[in-house]
Amino acid sequence: MQKSDCIIGVEHVSKFFGDKAVLNDVNLSVRKGEFVTILGPSGCGKTTLLRLIAGFQTASEGVITIAGKDITQTPPHRRPVNTVFQKYALFPHLNVFNNIAFGLKLKKLPAATIEKKVKQALRMVGMTDYEDRDVDSLSGGQQQRVAIARAIVNEPEVLLLDEPLAALDLKMRKDMQMELKEMHQKLGITFIYVTHDQEEALTLSDTIVVMSEGRIQQIGTPTDIYNEPINSFVADFIGESNILNGVMVHDRLVRFCEHEFDCVDTGFGDRTQVDVVIRPEDIYIFEPSDAAQLTGTVTSSIFKGVHYEMLVQTREGYELMVQDYHCFEAGREVGLLVKPFDIHVMKKERTCNTFEGKLLDETHVEFLGCSFECSPVQDIGPETPVTVEVDFQNVILEDNEEDGRLTGEVKFILYKGNHYHLTVFTDWDEDIFVDTNDVWDDGDRVGIRIAPENIRVIKR
Ligand SMILES: Nc1ncnc2c1ncn2[C@@H]1O[C@H](COP(=O)(O)OP(=O)(O)OP(=O)(O)O)[C@@H](O)[C@H]1O
């Protein structure tokens, strides 16, 4: 991107609340006229990023620019941006016209100019005949249109939209999505849109920014993000996916579900552990035959309007989701096949838990804010900083928090065909990753235990 094309620049921006990093070294460059969506699960920092761009909050580190000018410390009203919030935040005692005219009156523009601008904004949002109505008498969708009109009447260079459709019912949301897209084209200004709804992001955006835990995971067009997710988090978040542990045998050959498959990926290195992502619509399902790469039994089959969504338990014990126009009922034996191009191989972000710690004595090591018993460690003196490794399957979660050495909350749950991969946010504010066959729910409080023999202490 040429520098002059860039309207918003976010450079190495972090935001801390106390010592908690809500945004962590975020970098983003938005082109003039682009429709950019910031997408991510609740609490990942989307709204905070938008508020920093709007100026309602200040970055703890880094620089924000608008049209090349550093505005990191500029107050909101001096920035050429306007924000539309989820709650319409209209003035209930003013009618539609006066709600939209409010900012223009503050600027003391002549009455005739205000009237012209308000009418133009109302036309833009399809509310021409509503100027005298009380805002209370409008539907949710109409109120949101008024809120958008109120924002665009100031002719901002950038419109920031924070989940503006979240309070509307499904039908209204779909209608408004199309209208927003048209409005964006007509206005020709830059839209930065926050949502946790992946379908909305795929429908509306030129560019999607996927965030998780205060970091940007991937930036790309909707097709890039859907077809080439950069990691298992993005794959799982955008649409349905089968996500499996795999090992690269060598270039263009990957092993998963206990079989070897031709793929198109190279450069991972032989015997590297990888994540394999296969979209359910990319798996062929048919009567068992020699063409099948995997065979199994259908365990559930649901009609989804256009296609059937089926779960297949393979002979090796992996559960795969398959979507097809043809129905194979529960109980049927089937063959499955995936073409090399549809097997997406991704680098694993981690292959075990790694913590910084301190050896306390020969059989005790401190990490995650606790002292753990470990197998006797020779060659390292007490009070020495060490690296601690724990395999995912060796972290034990307990229902009863008191049964754990430390406590935490289950945050993300990824099903990997034959087990769950969980992220547990510990009360020490650091994540621990767990592979388990037990079923946990998002938000469950847990005790965390690790057997001494499963703690590897490594000299730094
Ligand atoms: N003023 C604040 N003080 C302390 N913590 C805050 C503050 N504002 C936000 N947070 C925390 O920062 C994290 C990110 O919040 P943010 O609102 O940016 O997330 P989000 O992705 O927009 O989530 P949602 O979709 O639920 O609104 C959350 O854990 C939130 O509790």
The ligand as an ORCA input file, in Angstrom:
! r2SCAN-3c Opt
* xyz 0 1
  N     -11.956      0.287     31.229
  C     -11.557     -0.984     31.400
  N     -10.930     -1.357     32.520
  C     -10.504     -2.632     32.707
  N     -10.655     -3.609     31.784
  C     -11.262     -3.294     30.638
  C     -11.746     -1.957     30.379
  N     -12.313     -1.953     29.139
  C     -12.193     -3.210     28.654
  N     -11.571     -4.017     29.544
  C     -11.252     -5.441     29.371
  O     -10.529     -5.570     28.179
  C     -10.870     -6.754     27.494
  C     -11.264     -6.426     26.074
  O     -12.471     -5.689     26.072
  P     -13.180     -5.191     24.735
  O     -14.459     -4.523     25.115
  O     -12.221     -4.430     23.918
  O     -13.469     -6.584     24.045
  P     -14.411     -6.928     22.815
  O     -13.623     -7.841     21.953
  O     -14.953     -5.701     22.197
  O     -15.543     -7.749     23.534
  P     -17.155     -7.679     23.360
  O     -17.452     -8.255     22.015
  O     -17.620     -8.564     24.492
  O     -17.537     -6.254     23.521
  C     -11.958     -7.411     28.309
  O     -11.375     -8.411     29.102
  C     -12.490     -6.280     29.157
  O     -12.988     -6.779     30.366
*
